[in-house]
Amino acid sequence: MDPGVIAVSIPIVAIIAVAAIKIARIVASRPEAALPSGDVAARLDALERDVDGLQQQLTDTQERLDFAERLLAQAREQRRIGN
């Protein structure tokens, strides 16, 4: 390789490396970027409570459906035996 190209390339690579390190330090020093704000955290908590409530309602509905299916099956069985 030509020594002139190497001589020009070294400072350019060094400048790029220093810039990348500075950018990484700036990004790393911003803790608010990693953590959600208070409003976002509150909304997330509210959504989690809503999902928990919906899951409980779904469980209750499934239990009621199972109960109704058992009652219908018993009624069919009694009619079949009775006739």
Buried (B, 14 or more C-beta within 10 A) or exposed (E): EEEEEEEEEEEEEEEEEEEEEEEEEEEEEEEEEEEEEEEEEEEEEEEEEEEEEEEEEEEEEEEEEEEEEEEEEEEEEEEEEEE
